[in-house]
Amino acid sequence: MIRTDVIVIGAGLLGCFTARNLMRYPLDVLVLEQEADVCRGISKANTGIIYPGYDQKPGSEKGKLCVQANEAFDRLCQELDVPFVRPGSLMVGYGPQADRRIRRKFDDGAAGGVKGLRLLCGAEAEEMEPALGHGVTSALYAPGTGTLDPWELCIAAYENARANGAAFRFHSRVERIRRLADGFEVETEDETYRAAVVINAAGLSSDRVRELVEQPRLRLYPTAADYVVLDRGVSGAPRHIVFHEGEDGKGLTLVPTIDGNLLLGPTTRDQSEEEQTAMDMRVDADGLAWLAALCRQVAPGLDLSAQIRTFGSMRPNPFYVTEKDGVILREEKSLKDFKLLEEDGLFSLIGIKTPGLTFSNELGKLVAKKAAERTGRTALRADFDPVRTGIVRARDLSEEDWAARIMQNPAYGDVICACMTVTRAEIEQAIRRGAADYEGVRRRTGIGMGRCQGSRCRRRVLDILGGKPRD
Ligand SMILES: Cc1cc2nc3c(=O)[nH]c(=O)nc-3n(C[C@H](O)[C@H](O)[C@H](O)COP(=O)(O)OP(=O)(O)OC[C@H]3O[C@@H](n4cnc5c(N)ncnc54)[C@H](O)[C@@H]3O)c2cc1C
């Protein structure tokens, strides 16, 4: 039996940021994750946008968190050494209904304190963003919209939580939770743990994890999403993040990513039966065709033949449910706001959809504070260190700096991935920092993310993983 103060279930963005912020308090914290590494759930497959907050109801908890988080993002990324840019966004409409919705978002954003918003006419938007096709009827410009690599942020939060003392156990699926007089007993296949507080950040399974101790109240009914990634330097790409607001409300998002690719997506569609049972993240050919058709309207000059990758995701849509004669009945409407349920020391983060990436640190802070209050240990640690340093990437170095690195560590001269310029030194550091498999190395270094998608370098990475990294 292992005792700790707080157990966090799930090592996605929310679990890792909750753990990071819990370490501001004098608490023993253990994170249990069923997979081999962090960031293997929803956090691995999203649009990577740091939203300004005009999409949320002004004054709502979600809206306030988002605006606050967006403003604090540069500082967060400096602390965690995560590359982050703010290309700004244009939400573009093509008709009267879209124009009305864009106007409403402008009003909501202004009321919610989003800075720098501007309403533009179609001609102004087309002038600001030459990649747009003609026919834009109005647009909302938000200079504060940003983008980053969500994996890198999640990994940084994990490393910083660990450096401050949080423990992580992988391959540890929580299967049973029992409420005790003074806390909880939590069981995985191999171990039993005791803690005063349990934080359920289990993403798509957060409803079922909660039901290990509580009656059904909220259930997730996921819908699927498809994405396409275009190669770096693709012609016809926008400089801004572009949200296309269709007349029916459904639209396309184009994101010039931090690595120079262009991300298109996401679609919204019901899951296939296979996806429902596998909770897998696949792509759907109709969804991809829909994206391509919208692209031809929004950014007609875009070279769609430069596609290098597709991926799928799942949205954890929460619905209230009631149980009648053993049957779960779902209410009509999905909850718009997220739910942080607090039930006698069990905190459940259920249905945290967009903008969960944007406010992951802020929400983590909020949950950590509540958990600390529950344990009565609210004095802040003087030795908490919010700073983490990332892996130095050869592709970000000047020629002189790269040469100097090679002098210190010759593995910086051994380029394993030519598409993304990733060296053996970076792969070895990724392994030392916790990458247990190819996927973990890929997420920490960007290897295999270029044009060849790993077909030329995967073998060598597996060889390095199989042997011990050389110093
Ligand atoms: C399609 C899509 C696009 C999005 N785009 C954006 C965006 O651009 N900007 C933005 O701000 N937000 C965006 N979001 C929202 C954001 O991605 C999520 O809010 C966030 O990733 C949720 O993280 P999480 O930690 O709750 O879940 P996850 O990342 O799914 O983490 C949950 C973890 O719990 C683990 N787990 C589950 N059950 C157990 C168990 N029994 N025992 C142990 N471990 C368990 C899982 O393996 C997983 O690792 C998007 C979401 C979606 C779906």
The ligand as an SDF file (V2000), in Angstrom:
LIG
                    3D

 53 58  0  0  0  0  0  0  0  0999 V2000
  -10.7340   18.2030  -31.7830 C   0  0  0  0  0  0  0  0  0  0  0  0
  -10.2530   19.0630  -30.6450 C   0  0  0  0  0  0  0  0  0  0  0  0
   -9.5640   20.2490  -30.8940 C   0  0  0  0  0  0  0  0  0  0  0  0
   -9.1610   21.0660  -29.8440 C   0  0  0  0  0  0  0  0  0  0  0  0
   -8.4780   22.2130  -30.1180 N   0  0  0  0  0  0  0  0  0  0  0  0
   -8.1240   23.0340  -29.0970 C   0  0  0  0  0  0  0  0  0  0  0  0
   -7.4320   24.2550  -29.3550 C   0  0  0  0  0  0  0  0  0  0  0  0
   -7.0570   24.5570  -30.4810 O   0  0  0  0  0  0  0  0  0  0  0  0
   -7.1800   25.0850  -28.3050 N   0  0  0  0  0  0  0  0  0  0  0  0
   -7.5760   24.8020  -27.0390 C   0  0  0  0  0  0  0  0  0  0  0  0
   -7.3900   25.6180  -26.1460 O   0  0  0  0  0  0  0  0  0  0  0  0
   -8.1700   23.6050  -26.7520 N   0  0  0  0  0  0  0  0  0  0  0  0
   -8.4430   22.7280  -27.7460 C   0  0  0  0  0  0  0  0  0  0  0  0
   -9.0430   21.5260  -27.4770 N   0  0  0  0  0  0  0  0  0  0  0  0
   -9.2670   21.1430  -26.0790 C   0  0  0  0  0  0  0  0  0  0  0  0
   -8.0580   20.4660  -25.4400 C   0  0  0  0  0  0  0  0  0  0  0  0
   -7.3620   19.6700  -26.3680 O   0  0  0  0  0  0  0  0  0  0  0  0
   -8.5500   19.5870  -24.2820 C   0  0  0  0  0  0  0  0  0  0  0  0
   -9.3320   20.3870  -23.4090 O   0  0  0  0  0  0  0  0  0  0  0  0
   -7.4180   18.9890  -23.4790 C   0  0  0  0  0  0  0  0  0  0  0  0
   -6.4740   18.3500  -24.3090 O   0  0  0  0  0  0  0  0  0  0  0  0
   -7.9970   17.9640  -22.5110 C   0  0  0  0  0  0  0  0  0  0  0  0
   -6.9420   17.3800  -21.8180 O   0  0  0  0  0  0  0  0  0  0  0  0
   -7.2100   16.2670  -20.7320 P   0  0  0  0  0  0  0  0  0  0  0  0
   -5.9900   16.1980  -19.9050 O   0  0  0  0  0  0  0  0  0  0  0  0
   -8.5160   16.5300  -20.0490 O   0  0  0  0  0  0  0  0  0  0  0  0
   -7.4770   14.9230  -21.5400 O   0  0  0  0  0  0  0  0  0  0  0  0
   -6.4820   13.8560  -22.1830 P   0  0  0  0  0  0  0  0  0  0  0  0
   -5.3970   14.4830  -22.9210 O   0  0  0  0  0  0  0  0  0  0  0  0
   -7.3490   12.8940  -22.9250 O   0  0  0  0  0  0  0  0  0  0  0  0
   -5.8390   13.1240  -20.9300 O   0  0  0  0  0  0  0  0  0  0  0  0
   -6.5160   12.1630  -20.1650 C   0  0  0  0  0  0  0  0  0  0  0  0
   -5.5440   11.0690  -19.7880 C   0  0  0  0  0  0  0  0  0  0  0  0
   -6.1720   10.1840  -18.8630 O   0  0  0  0  0  0  0  0  0  0  0  0
   -5.7150    8.8770  -19.1170 C   0  0  0  0  0  0  0  0  0  0  0  0
   -6.6750    7.9390  -18.5100 N   0  0  0  0  0  0  0  0  0  0  0  0
   -7.9520    7.7080  -18.8910 C   0  0  0  0  0  0  0  0  0  0  0  0
   -8.5140    6.7840  -18.0880 N   0  0  0  0  0  0  0  0  0  0  0  0
   -7.5690    6.4210  -17.1760 C   0  0  0  0  0  0  0  0  0  0  0  0
   -7.5610    5.5080  -16.0920 C   0  0  0  0  0  0  0  0  0  0  0  0
   -8.6150    4.7740  -15.7670 N   0  0  0  0  0  0  0  0  0  0  0  0
   -6.4140    5.3640  -15.3780 N   0  0  0  0  0  0  0  0  0  0  0  0
   -5.2870    6.0880  -15.6810 C   0  0  0  0  0  0  0  0  0  0  0  0
   -5.2640    6.9720  -16.7270 N   0  0  0  0  0  0  0  0  0  0  0  0
   -6.3860    7.1460  -17.4400 C   0  0  0  0  0  0  0  0  0  0  0  0
   -5.6510    8.8350  -20.6330 C   0  0  0  0  0  0  0  0  0  0  0  0
   -4.7900    7.7890  -21.0770 O   0  0  0  0  0  0  0  0  0  0  0  0
   -5.1400   10.2170  -20.9800 C   0  0  0  0  0  0  0  0  0  0  0  0
   -3.7310   10.2430  -21.0920 O   0  0  0  0  0  0  0  0  0  0  0  0
   -9.4400   20.6890  -28.5090 C   0  0  0  0  0  0  0  0  0  0  0  0
  -10.1080   19.4920  -28.2530 C   0  0  0  0  0  0  0  0  0  0  0  0
  -10.5100   18.6760  -29.3080 C   0  0  0  0  0  0  0  0  0  0  0  0
  -11.2260   17.4070  -29.0030 C   0  0  0  0  0  0  0  0  0  0  0  0
  1  2  1  0
  2  3  1  0
  2 52  2  0
  3  4  2  0
  4  5  1  0
  4 50  1  0
  5  6  2  0
  6  7  1  0
  6 13  1  0
  7  8  2  0
  7  9  1  0
  9 10  1  0
 10 11  2  0
 10 12  1  0
 12 13  2  0
 13 14  1  0
 14 15  1  0
 14 50  1  0
 15 16  1  0
 16 17  1  0
 16 18  1  0
 18 19  1  0
 18 20  1  0
 20 21  1  0
 20 22  1  0
 22 23  1  0
 23 24  1  0
 24 25  2  0
 24 26  1  0
 24 27  1  0
 27 28  1  0
 28 29  2  0
 28 30  1  0
 28 31  1  0
 31 32  1  0
 32 33  1  0
 33 34  1  0
 33 48  1  0
 34 35  1  0
 35 36  1  0
 35 46  1  0
 36 37  1  0
 36 45  1  0
 37 38  2  0
 38 39  1  0
 39 40  1  0
 39 45  2  0
 40 41  1  0
 40 42  2  0
 42 43  1  0
 43 44  2  0
 44 45  1  0
 46 47  1  0
 46 48  1  0
 48 49  1  0
 50 51  2  0
 51 52  1  0
 52 53  1  0
M  END
$$$$
